[in-house]
Amino acid sequence: MTVTKGLEGIVATTSSISSIIDGVLTYRGINIDDLAEHASFEEVAYLLWYGKLPNQSELDELIQKFSEYAAVPAQVLEQIKLYPSNTNSMAALRTAVSSLALYDESANDMSQEANIRKAIKLQAQIPTIVAAFARIRKGQEPVAPKSGVSIAYNFLYMLTGQEPDQVAVKALDQALVLHADHELNASTFAARVTVATLSDIYSGVTSAIGALKGPLHGGANEAVMVMLEEIGSFDNVESYINAKLANKDKIMGFGHRVYKGGDPRAKHLQKMSRELGKLTGNMELYEMSVKIEELVTGQKGLKPNVDFYSASVYTTLQIPRDLFTPIFAISRCSGWTAHILEQYENNRLIRPRAEYTGPVDQKVTPIAER
Ligand SMILES: CC(C)(COP(=O)(O)OP(=O)(O)OC[C@H]1O[C@@H](n2cnc3c(N)ncnc32)[C@H](O)[C@@H]1OP(=O)(O)O)[C@@H](O)C(=O)NCCC(=O)NCCS
């Protein structure tokens, strides 16, 4: 047996959803740069699920379905009200998404038709859950979703109860496009492993949320903001980063298992961070981020990943730090569910082996002698 730690470089499945070839990320063969500039998140979700971009009536129909499904069962909202006040936002999302299955009569219907309907439903309901959680913990009532608007618009609307600014909607929409899918990343793999047992789509997405929560994966965007807050001001950047590097600490938002020449999504988020900084007249977070990049790339050769500039983008949009990873989940739900549907289509149980390194030839010692 040859052990490959972290399964690095192991090709575990075929997939026609997204690819990373020579550092270029595509969804269904379309370069992410093209999609980031020219497609909405709703078009991208359709693309991931159906393998092609929607025409206008297909897009209208999808937006209509999102509107129809966006409200979550009252019982789920009542449960959120019972979560302890210090509940971690990703733990809340994981639990609430798991509980959605209890109120869906088709939760265990494994037909393709039911599974695509549940994929669309989960995509519609996750933003509602994240926004409701954010309000409930502040003692506010959840805001009911609006019909006929984009996921980005609805999320910001449900979060604040106010009509969101068009610039904020556009920035969030583009961030959602950039996070929607990413080949066999850890959370997608978790989703595929779960449903490869022929478990249901809710179990797959719940597993994925659990995997995304960790700071080596989706949790990195929040960790970047923690770092920016610790640094505090532009003048402290150099000494802080130099000390971290000297101590061999990881700098969150840098490095990647697959991209060694740079994450193609980062440049879009960097541009967004700069533009939002200019618009709001506060460039400090952007300038601090650029300085951090200069130091980390200069000294370690590590490039920023998708999480690095998303931290300053979301903060400039006045989104609380601990909602950054749930927003990643809002977007990645499209990719997770596309992969789950693909796994069901051509399923085989995912069950690798482990090289045993424990003791051998042991015997049960009677309890009194242990
Ligand atoms: C993404 C990540 C988990 C990839 O991990 P990986 O492929 O297993 O790579 P490793 O963690 O083994 O790192 C390889 C080397 O680069 C170093 N390195 C990797 N990322 C680093 C970072 N962000 N800061 C400092 N050093 C880093 C490691 O310390 C290691 O050095 P060593 O060989 O001297 O021990 C890793 O780069 C990381 O932890 N980044 C920070 C978290 C993050 O931003 N995650 C979001 C990913 S989109």
The ligand as an SDF file (V2000), in Angstrom:
LIG
                    3D

 48 50  0  0  0  0  0  0  0  0999 V2000
   -4.6910   25.6690    1.7110 C   0  0  0  0  0  0  0  0  0  0  0  0
   -3.7240   24.7880    2.4930 C   0  0  0  0  0  0  0  0  0  0  0  0
   -4.5340   24.0260    3.5510 C   0  0  0  0  0  0  0  0  0  0  0  0
   -3.0940   23.7970    1.5270 C   0  0  0  0  0  0  0  0  0  0  0  0
   -2.4330   22.8980    2.3070 O   0  0  0  0  0  0  0  0  0  0  0  0
   -1.4270   21.7650    1.7900 P   0  0  0  0  0  0  0  0  0  0  0  0
   -1.5150   21.5760    0.3350 O   0  0  0  0  0  0  0  0  0  0  0  0
   -1.6700   20.6050    2.6800 O   0  0  0  0  0  0  0  0  0  0  0  0
   -0.0350   22.4330    2.0620 O   0  0  0  0  0  0  0  0  0  0  0  0
    0.7280   22.3890    3.4510 P   0  0  0  0  0  0  0  0  0  0  0  0
   -0.1400   22.8910    4.5450 O   0  0  0  0  0  0  0  0  0  0  0  0
    1.3240   21.0200    3.5920 O   0  0  0  0  0  0  0  0  0  0  0  0
    1.8410   23.4560    3.1700 O   0  0  0  0  0  0  0  0  0  0  0  0
    3.0300   23.2060    2.4130 C   0  0  0  0  0  0  0  0  0  0  0  0
    4.1190   24.1340    2.9510 C   0  0  0  0  0  0  0  0  0  0  0  0
    3.7450   25.4930    2.7110 O   0  0  0  0  0  0  0  0  0  0  0  0
    3.5760   26.1780    3.9530 C   0  0  0  0  0  0  0  0  0  0  0  0
    2.3250   26.9470    3.8900 N   0  0  0  0  0  0  0  0  0  0  0  0
    1.2060   26.5820    3.2150 C   0  0  0  0  0  0  0  0  0  0  0  0
    0.2620   27.5100    3.3950 N   0  0  0  0  0  0  0  0  0  0  0  0
    0.8100   28.4580    4.1770 C   0  0  0  0  0  0  0  0  0  0  0  0
    0.3260   29.6630    4.6900 C   0  0  0  0  0  0  0  0  0  0  0  0
   -0.9310   30.0620    4.4390 N   0  0  0  0  0  0  0  0  0  0  0  0
    1.1340   30.4150    5.4650 N   0  0  0  0  0  0  0  0  0  0  0  0
    2.4000   30.0210    5.7230 C   0  0  0  0  0  0  0  0  0  0  0  0
    2.9180   28.8800    5.2500 N   0  0  0  0  0  0  0  0  0  0  0  0
    2.1310   28.0940    4.4920 C   0  0  0  0  0  0  0  0  0  0  0  0
    3.3990   25.0990    5.0030 C   0  0  0  0  0  0  0  0  0  0  0  0
    3.7550   25.5460    6.2830 O   0  0  0  0  0  0  0  0  0  0  0  0
    4.3240   24.0310    4.4560 C   0  0  0  0  0  0  0  0  0  0  0  0
    5.6440   24.4030    4.7240 O   0  0  0  0  0  0  0  0  0  0  0  0
    6.7360   23.2880    5.1300 P   0  0  0  0  0  0  0  0  0  0  0  0
    6.8210   22.4070    3.9230 O   0  0  0  0  0  0  0  0  0  0  0  0
    7.9410   24.0910    5.4150 O   0  0  0  0  0  0  0  0  0  0  0  0
    6.1710   22.5800    6.3260 O   0  0  0  0  0  0  0  0  0  0  0  0
   -2.6320   25.6330    3.1400 C   0  0  0  0  0  0  0  0  0  0  0  0
   -1.9730   26.3990    2.1630 O   0  0  0  0  0  0  0  0  0  0  0  0
   -3.1620   26.5120    4.2550 C   0  0  0  0  0  0  0  0  0  0  0  0
   -3.3100   26.0450    5.3910 O   0  0  0  0  0  0  0  0  0  0  0  0
   -3.4880   27.8120    3.9530 N   0  0  0  0  0  0  0  0  0  0  0  0
   -4.0670   28.6650    4.9280 C   0  0  0  0  0  0  0  0  0  0  0  0
   -5.5530   28.3730    5.0740 C   0  0  0  0  0  0  0  0  0  0  0  0
   -6.3380   28.8310    3.8870 C   0  0  0  0  0  0  0  0  0  0  0  0
   -6.1940   29.9450    3.4240 O   0  0  0  0  0  0  0  0  0  0  0  0
   -7.2290   27.9500    3.4230 N   0  0  0  0  0  0  0  0  0  0  0  0
   -8.1290   28.2630    2.3350 C   0  0  0  0  0  0  0  0  0  0  0  0
   -7.8000   27.4810    1.1200 C   0  0  0  0  0  0  0  0  0  0  0  0
   -8.7650   28.0360   -0.2630 S   0  0  0  0  0  0  0  0  0  0  0  0
  1  2  1  0
  2  3  1  0
  2  4  1  0
  2 36  1  0
  4  5  1  0
  5  6  1  0
  6  7  2  0
  6  8  1  0
  6  9  1  0
  9 10  1  0
 10 11  2  0
 10 12  1  0
 10 13  1  0
 13 14  1  0
 14 15  1  0
 15 16  1  0
 15 30  1  0
 16 17  1  0
 17 18  1  0
 17 28  1  0
 18 19  1  0
 18 27  1  0
 19 20  2  0
 20 21  1  0
 21 22  1  0
 21 27  2  0
 22 23  1  0
 22 24  2  0
 24 25  1  0
 25 26  2  0
 26 27  1  0
 28 29  1  0
 28 30  1  0
 30 31  1  0
 31 32  1  0
 32 33  2  0
 32 34  1  0
 32 35  1  0
 36 37  1  0
 36 38  1  0
 38 39  2  0
 38 40  1  0
 40 41  1  0
 41 42  1  0
 42 43  1  0
 43 44  2  0
 43 45  1  0
 45 46  1  0
 46 47  1  0
 47 48  1  0
M  END
$$$$
